[in-house]
């Protein structure tokens, strides 16, 4: 699935990924390939990304919103 992490200043990340874990306001959200459509608010925490080569990446955020649709994940992060 394609992941984009965007802040008001710049695009932090854009690539195909295996999975990610997001800090949802009601608990962690795990997203895998072909996930059902979803829109959710995010709280302060870490986005944990596993890319296609199984490398791990972490991105700290102060909140935001995530949209999952048609195997594409867009994170609008603060």
C-alpha positions in Angstrom: 0.0 0.0 0.0 1.1 3.6 -0.6 1.8 5.7 2.5 2.1 9.5 2.6 2.9 11.4 5.8 2.4 15.1 5.3 3.0 18.0 7.8 2.1 21.7 7.2 5.8 22.3 6.3 6.7 19.3 4.1 6.1 15.7 3.0 7.9 13.5 5.6 7.5 10.2 3.8 6.1 8.6 0.6 6.6 5.0 -0.3 5.1 1.6 -0.6 4.9 -0.1 2.9 3.9 -3.5 4.4 2.3 -2.1 7.5 2.1 0.8 9.9 0.9 1.5 13.5 -0.7 4.8 14.3 -1.5 6.5 17.7 -5.3 6.8 17.4 -7.2 8.8 20.0 -8.9 5.6 21.2 -5.8 3.4 21.0 -3.3 2.1 18.5 -4.4 1.5 14.9 -2.7 -1.2 12.9 -3.0 -0.9 9.1 -2.1 -3.7 6.7 -2.4 -4.1 2.9 -6.0 -3.8 1.5 -7.3 -2.3 4.8 -11.0 -1.3 4.9 -11.7 2.4 4.3 -11.1 4.5 7.5 -10.8 8.1 8.7 -9.6 8.7 12.3 -8.1 11.4 14.5 -4.6 10.8 15.8 -3.0 11.8 19.1 0.6 12.7 20.0 2.8 9.6 19.6 4.9 7.7 17.1 4.0 6.4 13.6 5.7 3.0 13.2 6.2 2.1 9.6 7.5 -1.2 8.1 8.6 -0.7 4.5 8.6 -3.3 1.7 12.3 -4.3 2.6 11.1 -4.9 6.3 13.0 -1.9 7.5 11.4 0.0 10.4 10.9 3.8 10.4 9.5 5.9 13.3 7.9 9.4 12.9 6.9 11.4 16.0 3.7 13.4 15.6 1.7 15.8 17.8 -1.7 14.7 16.4 -3.4 14.7 13.1 -5.8 12.8 10.9 -5.4 9.5 8.9 -7.4 8.4 5.8 -7.2 4.9 4.4 -8.9 4.5 1.0 -8.2 2.3 -2.0 -5.0 0.8 -0.6 -3.6 4.3 0.0 -2.9 5.8 3.4 -2.6 9.6 3.9 -1.5 11.0 7.3 -2.0 14.7 7.8 0.2 15.2 10.9 1.0 18.1 13.2 
